[in-house]
């Protein structure tokens, strides 16, 4: 049977853009390397010190510039922050 459309293998094997930061215990804003599609927090996955953060409670993307990640609470000093971009702007 023929398949019409983009191959799932091609879609899922594409590399995703990641940004890495280190928390300092006081900063809540981090400038990302690219715009987040629609400024929707659900278009990125944010992991702090190995824990996936909740886009509805733990962080937001500022709609004023689409590149600023703002945490509700500053990540602890020394904790690694990884942001995986899921969509392109």
Residue, then its C-alpha position, 0 to 999 in steps of 0.5 A: x500500500x502506498x503512503x502519501x505524505x512525509x515519512x515518519x522516519x524522516x520527521x522523527x529523525x531530524x535533529x532538534x535544536x537544544x539550548x543549555x544554561x546553568x541556574x544561578x538561584x536568582x535569574x528567572x529569564x533566559x534568552x533562547x537561541x531561536x523564537x518559539x513557535x507561537x510563543x507557546x510554552x508547549x512548543x519547548x520541553x524544559x528540563x531542569x536538573x533532570x526533571x521535566x518542567x510543566x509548561x502550564x505552571x513552571x515556565x512561560x515564553x514571553x509573547x513580547x519577543x518569543x525568545x525569552x523563557x521565564x521560570x515561575x521560580x528561579x532554578x537552583x544555583x548550579x542546576x543544568x537547564x536544557x530547552x528542546x525546541x519542538x517546532x520552528x517559528 
